[in-house]
Amino acid sequence: FTILCGFLPYIAVWTGWWTREVGRQPWVVYGMMTSAQGTSIMSTAQEIFWMVGYLGFELLVWGGTWYFFAKVVRKGPDMDSPVVRVAQQAPGHTEPHAALAYAKANKI
């Protein structure tokens, strides 16, 4: 489930930007603000620079994420690592549990 939620931060950024931009419109519609006051003061070159930078960053993050997921899927699950569950001893068990002995030996 967690892996499937990996796209949610991107949706949050995009919807946040959309909400901010749409939130300006009522002020313009009701005459409390002019359209010129609702626009960015950046030049076209600055806007292009930031847009290209933002897209480059997003592509880098997406690429890194997919590379990591592909690497994990290619490797597969680690079936050799022991599962240490120290607190799951049978009631009345007097000798050290195998997982507890392993944990002590490996200082976990």
N, CA, C and O of each residue as an XYZ file, in Angstrom:
432
protein
N       0.824     -1.195      0.000
C       0.000      0.000      0.000
C       0.872      1.264      0.000
O       0.571      2.238     -0.690
N       1.944      1.232      0.776
C       2.826      2.390      0.858
C       3.463      2.693     -0.492
O       3.597      3.858     -0.869
N       3.853      1.662     -1.213
C       4.481      1.869     -2.519
C       3.488      2.523     -3.476
O       3.864      3.383     -4.272
N       2.234      2.120     -3.399
C       1.222      2.691     -4.280
C       0.933      4.157     -3.962
O       0.383      4.868     -4.802
N       1.287      4.613     -2.781
C       1.052      6.004     -2.375
C       2.222      6.916     -2.752
O       2.208      8.097     -2.404
N       3.221      6.404     -3.446
C       4.400      7.185     -3.797
C       4.115      8.398     -4.654
O       4.899      9.348     -4.649
N       3.015      8.395     -5.389
C       2.682      9.520     -6.255
C       1.956     10.636     -5.504
O       1.805     11.727     -6.054
N       1.510     10.412     -4.293
C       0.708     11.402     -3.565
C       1.433     12.728     -3.304
O       0.786     13.772     -3.395
N       2.736     12.756     -2.987
C       3.393     14.055     -2.824
C       3.349     14.912     -4.092
O       3.220     16.134     -4.021
N       3.458     14.261     -5.247
C       3.400     15.008     -6.501
C       2.013     15.615     -6.697
O       1.884     16.764     -7.119
N       0.994     14.848     -6.393
C      -0.384     15.361     -6.518
C      -0.582     16.518     -5.548
O      -1.251     17.497     -5.881
N      -0.006     16.416     -4.344
C      -0.138     17.488     -3.358
C       0.497     18.786     -3.864
O      -0.071     19.865     -3.697
N       1.672     18.678     -4.481
C       2.330     19.874     -5.026
C       1.503     20.477     -6.149
O       1.280     21.687     -6.185
N       1.049     19.632     -7.064
C       0.299     20.140     -8.219
C      -1.039     20.740     -7.797
O      -1.427     21.798     -8.292
N      -1.747     20.074     -6.889
C      -3.042     20.618     -6.465
C      -2.863     21.854     -5.600
O      -3.714     22.743     -5.615
N      -1.776     21.926     -4.846
C      -1.501     23.134     -4.066
C      -1.274     24.334     -4.966
O      -1.788     25.422     -4.709
N      -0.504     24.130     -6.018
C      -0.272     25.221     -6.978
C      -1.589     25.620     -7.644
O      -1.881     26.806     -7.793
N      -2.364     24.643     -8.034
C      -3.645     24.904     -8.694
C      -4.584     25.673     -7.756
O      -5.237     26.629     -8.174
N      -4.647     25.254     -6.502
C      -5.507     25.932     -5.526
C      -5.069     27.377     -5.326
O      -5.911     28.270     -5.232
N      -3.783     27.613     -5.262
C      -3.290     28.984     -5.086
C      -3.668     29.858     -6.279
O      -4.101     30.998     -6.111
N      -3.502     29.321     -7.472
C      -3.812     30.111     -8.657
C      -5.309     30.369     -8.789
O      -5.722     31.479     -9.124
N      -6.116     29.355     -8.528
C      -7.567     29.528     -8.619
C      -8.055     30.433     -7.498
O      -9.028     31.168     -7.665
N      -7.376     30.378     -6.349
C      -7.761     31.224     -5.220
C      -7.621     32.707     -5.508
O      -8.267     33.516     -4.842
N      -6.815     33.085     -6.459
C      -6.659     34.502     -6.814
C      -7.851     35.024     -7.614
O      -8.149     36.218     -7.585
N      -8.522     34.138     -8.316
C      -9.551     34.579     -9.250
C     -10.735     35.311     -8.620
O     -11.175     36.303     -9.201
N     -11.281     34.897     -7.479
C     -12.414     35.650     -6.935
C     -12.081     37.107     -6.645
O     -12.935     37.982     -6.785
N     -10.848     37.368     -6.244
C     -10.456     38.744     -5.955
C     -10.501     39.584     -7.229
O     -10.891     40.751     -7.192
N     -10.111     39.006     -8.328
C     -10.141     39.713     -9.608
C     -11.593     39.869    -10.072
O     -11.974     40.934    -10.557
N     -12.399     38.824     -9.927
C     -13.781     38.846    -10.403
C     -14.608     39.883     -9.648
O     -15.410     40.587    -10.261
N     -14.434     39.989     -8.359
C     -15.231     40.924     -7.560
C     -14.668     42.332     -7.529
O     -15.168     43.177     -6.787
N     -13.643     42.601     -8.315
C     -13.113     43.952     -8.439
C     -12.253     44.400     -7.274
O     -11.954     45.590     -7.171
N     -11.854     43.527     -6.419
C     -11.012     43.889     -5.275
C      -9.532     43.905     -5.665
O      -8.679     44.375     -4.912
N      -9.253     43.386     -6.848
C      -7.881     43.285     -7.319
C      -7.923     43.285     -8.843
O      -8.832     42.709     -9.442
N      -6.965     43.913     -9.456
C      -6.931     43.907    -10.920
C      -6.183     42.673    -11.413
O      -5.462     42.025    -10.654
N      -6.359     42.363    -12.668
C      -5.642     41.218    -13.250
C      -4.141     41.425    -13.187
O      -3.388     40.474    -12.973
N      -3.704     42.653    -13.373
C      -2.272     42.955    -13.324
C      -1.709     42.676    -11.926
O      -0.562     42.248    -11.803
N      -2.491     42.911    -10.881
C      -2.026     42.633     -9.523
C      -1.992     41.125     -9.234
O      -1.281     40.682     -8.332
N      -2.742     40.357     -9.983
C      -2.800     38.918     -9.768
C      -1.766     38.133    -10.539
O      -1.701     36.910    -10.415
N      -0.961     38.805    -11.326
C       0.044     38.099    -12.121
C       1.405     38.143    -11.448
O       1.646     38.948    -10.548
N       2.277     37.278    -11.892
C       3.627     37.206    -11.355
C       4.454     38.386    -11.860
O       4.220     38.893    -12.957
N       5.416     38.816    -11.059
C       6.273     39.933    -11.475
C       7.560     39.439    -12.136
O       8.463     40.227    -12.419
N       7.636     38.137    -12.378
C       8.825     37.586    -13.009
C       8.799     37.840    -14.512
O       7.741     37.911    -15.136
N       9.988     37.972    -15.065
C      10.083     38.116    -16.515
C       9.847     36.763    -17.176
O       9.846     35.724    -16.515
N       9.648     36.795    -18.480
C       9.427     35.553    -19.220
C      10.636     34.635    -19.120
O      10.480     33.421    -18.991
N      11.830     35.195    -19.176
C      13.052     34.386    -19.070
C      13.129     33.705    -17.699
O      13.512     32.539    -17.604
N      12.766     34.432    -16.645
C      12.780     33.841    -15.309
C      11.742     32.723    -15.191
O      12.012     31.680    -14.595
N      10.578     32.941    -15.750
C       9.535     31.921    -15.695
C       9.970     30.656    -16.430
O       9.749     29.544    -15.949
N      10.588     30.829    -17.596
C      11.071     29.676    -18.359
C      12.159     28.952    -17.577
O      12.177     27.722    -17.520
N      13.074     29.724    -16.970
C      14.151     29.135    -16.173
C      13.581     28.286    -15.037
O      13.999     27.145    -14.842
N      12.629     28.843    -14.287
C      12.056     28.115    -13.156
C      11.232     26.919    -13.612
O      11.242     25.876    -12.959
N      10.528     27.058    -14.711
C       9.729     25.937    -15.212
C      10.627     24.787    -15.666
O      10.352     23.628    -15.356
N      11.682     25.095    -16.388
C      12.626     24.072    -16.836
C      13.314     23.441    -15.621
O      13.496     22.224    -15.570
N      13.692     24.266    -14.651
C      14.311     23.740    -13.435
C      13.380     22.833    -12.659
O      13.786     21.771    -12.187
N      12.135     23.250    -12.529
C      11.143     22.451    -11.814
C      10.896     21.128    -12.538
O      10.859     20.071    -11.907
N      10.730     21.185    -13.847
C      10.520     19.962    -14.623
C      11.738     19.042    -14.544
O      11.596     17.825    -14.424
N      12.930     19.628    -14.613
C      14.154     18.825    -14.488
C      14.234     18.142    -13.133
O      14.589     16.966    -13.043
N      13.904     18.879    -12.078
C      13.912     18.299    -10.737
C      12.881     17.187    -10.626
O      13.177     16.120    -10.089
N      11.690     17.420    -11.121
C      10.635     16.398    -11.070
C      11.047     15.143    -11.841
O      10.838     14.026    -11.368
N      11.626     15.324    -13.016
C      12.078     14.172    -13.797
C      13.191     13.417    -13.082
O      13.240     12.188    -13.134
N      14.083     14.140    -12.419
C      15.152     13.517    -11.654
C      14.578     12.690    -10.499
O      15.015     11.563    -10.268
N      13.615     13.239     -9.785
C      12.997     12.521     -8.670
C      12.233     11.298     -9.177
O      12.355     10.207     -8.622
N      11.443     11.492    -10.240
C      10.699     10.365    -10.809
C      11.655      9.271    -11.298
O      11.439      8.087    -11.041
N      12.706      9.678    -12.001
C      13.672      8.704    -12.502
C      14.357      7.954    -11.371
O      14.516      6.735    -11.437
N      14.763      8.677    -10.337
C      15.391      8.036     -9.184
C      14.450      7.083     -8.480
O      14.856      6.002     -8.053
N      13.192      7.480     -8.357
C      12.202      6.629     -7.708
C      11.996      5.347     -8.498
O      12.005      4.256     -7.926
N      11.810      5.468     -9.803
C      11.589      4.275    -10.627
C      12.833      3.404    -10.697
O      12.726      2.179    -10.752
N      14.011      4.018    -10.697
C      15.252      3.238    -10.671
C      15.320      2.417     -9.384
O      15.637      1.228     -9.413
N      15.021      3.061     -8.255
C      15.047      2.373     -6.975
C      14.025      1.239     -6.934
O      14.351      0.127     -6.518
N      12.787      1.512     -7.365
C      11.751      0.475     -7.369
C      12.152     -0.690     -8.271
O      11.963     -1.849     -7.902
N      12.705     -0.394     -9.450
C      13.120     -1.456    -10.371
C      14.242     -2.288     -9.759
O      14.266     -3.509     -9.910
N      15.162     -1.633     -9.073
C      16.271     -2.338     -8.425
C      15.738     -3.267     -7.334
O      16.187     -4.408     -7.224
N      14.801     -2.798     -6.539
C      14.224     -3.619     -5.475
C      13.467     -4.801     -6.068
O      13.576     -5.923     -5.573
N      12.705     -4.554     -7.122
C      11.931     -5.632     -7.745
C      12.859     -6.656     -8.391
O      12.624     -7.859     -8.278
N      13.912     -6.191     -9.069
C      14.872     -7.115     -9.693
C      15.555     -7.997     -8.653
O      15.743     -9.195     -8.868
N      15.922     -7.399     -7.532
C      16.619     -8.145     -6.482
C      15.686     -9.140     -5.814
O      16.117    -10.238     -5.462
N      14.451     -8.795     -5.635
C      13.491     -9.684     -4.987
C      13.582     -9.595     -3.481
O      14.417     -8.870     -2.940
N      12.729    -10.328     -2.811
C      12.743    -10.289     -1.351
C      13.966    -10.997     -0.777
O      14.485    -11.937     -1.379
N      14.418    -10.547      0.375
C      15.552    -11.148      1.061
C      15.030    -12.309      1.901
O      14.464    -12.108      2.976
N      15.226    -13.515      1.401
C      14.702    -14.697      2.074
C      15.710    -15.310      3.048
O      15.381    -16.272      3.743
N      16.935    -14.769      3.111
C      17.970    -15.351      3.957
C      18.100    -14.679      5.321
O      18.656    -15.280      6.240
N      17.611    -13.468      5.479
C      17.738    -12.767      6.749
C      16.813    -13.382      7.788
O      15.647    -13.659      7.508
N      17.340    -13.594      8.988
C      16.488    -14.168     10.031
C      15.467    -13.148     10.514
O      15.723    -11.944     10.534
N      14.330    -13.649     10.894
C      13.289    -12.799     11.473
C      13.433    -12.927     12.977
O      13.218    -14.001     13.539
N      13.796    -11.827     13.631
C      14.030    -11.841     15.063
C      12.807    -11.275     15.759
O      12.463    -10.103     15.610
N      12.167    -12.136     16.516
C      10.992    -11.710     17.284
C      11.250    -12.107     18.736
O      10.867    -13.194     19.167
N      11.888    -11.237     19.467
C      12.343    -11.537     20.816
C      11.173    -11.774     21.766
O      11.245    -12.664     22.614
N      10.123    -11.015     21.645
C       9.039    -11.059     22.623
C       8.033    -12.176     22.357
O       6.982    -12.195     22.999
N       8.300    -13.089     21.457
C       7.313    -14.110     21.134
C       7.717    -15.485     21.650
O       7.686    -16.465     20.905
N       8.094    -15.558     22.918
C       8.405    -16.846     23.535
C       7.118    -17.500     24.012
O       6.144    -16.830     24.357
N       7.141    -18.803     24.020
C       5.990    -19.540     24.529
C       5.882    -19.328     26.038
O       6.904    -19.237     26.717
N       4.669    -19.248     26.571
C       4.505    -19.084     28.021
C       5.162    -20.240     28.774
O       4.998    -21.402     28.403
N       5.908    -19.913     29.835
C       6.556    -20.930     30.655
C       7.847    -21.464     30.073
O       8.436    -22.383     30.643
N       8.299    -20.930     28.977
C       9.524    -21.384     28.334
C      10.707    -20.875     29.151
O      10.842    -19.666     29.342
N      11.566    -21.768     29.637
C      12.621    -21.346     30.554
C      13.977    -21.151     29.897
O      14.785    -20.367     30.395
N      14.251    -21.831     28.805
C      15.559    -21.646     28.190
C      15.502    -20.505     27.169
O      14.432    -20.189     26.649
N      16.654    -19.888     26.884
C      16.656    -18.744     25.958
C      16.085    -19.129     24.596
O      16.378    -20.189     24.043
N      15.296    -18.263     24.105
C      14.677    -18.442     22.791
C      15.750    -18.281     21.723
O      16.690    -17.509     21.913
N      15.635    -18.977     20.624
C      16.650    -18.931     19.557
C      16.813    -17.506     19.029
O      17.933    -17.072     18.758
N      15.709    -16.777     18.881
C      15.801    -15.407     18.370
C      16.494    -14.501     19.380
O      17.254    -13.611     18.998
N      16.235    -14.724     20.671
C      16.885    -13.926     21.710
C      18.383    -14.208     21.724
O      19.185    -13.283     21.846
N      18.767    -15.476     21.600
C      20.180    -15.817     21.537
C      20.859    -15.191     20.326
O      21.982    -14.698     20.422
N      20.173    -15.212     19.188
C      20.708    -14.592     17.977
C      20.879    -13.091     18.180
O      21.904    -12.523     17.804
N      19.874    -12.450     18.774
C      19.917    -11.002     18.998
C      21.086    -10.637     19.926
O      21.798     -9.664     19.680
N      21.273    -11.408     20.969
C      22.373    -11.131     21.892
C      23.721    -11.348     21.220
O      24.644    -10.555     21.405
N      23.837    -12.415     20.443
C      25.100    -12.727     19.766
C      25.465    -11.648     18.735
O      26.643    -11.347     18.542
N      24.481    -11.084     18.092
C      24.742    -10.078     17.061
C      24.509     -8.657     17.547
O      24.515     -7.712     16.758
N      24.303     -8.511     18.853
C      24.120     -7.192     19.507
C      23.048     -6.364     18.816
O      23.271     -5.208     18.457
N      21.876     -6.978     18.636
C      20.743     -6.275     18.023
C      19.917     -5.648     19.117
O      18.908     -5.002     18.835
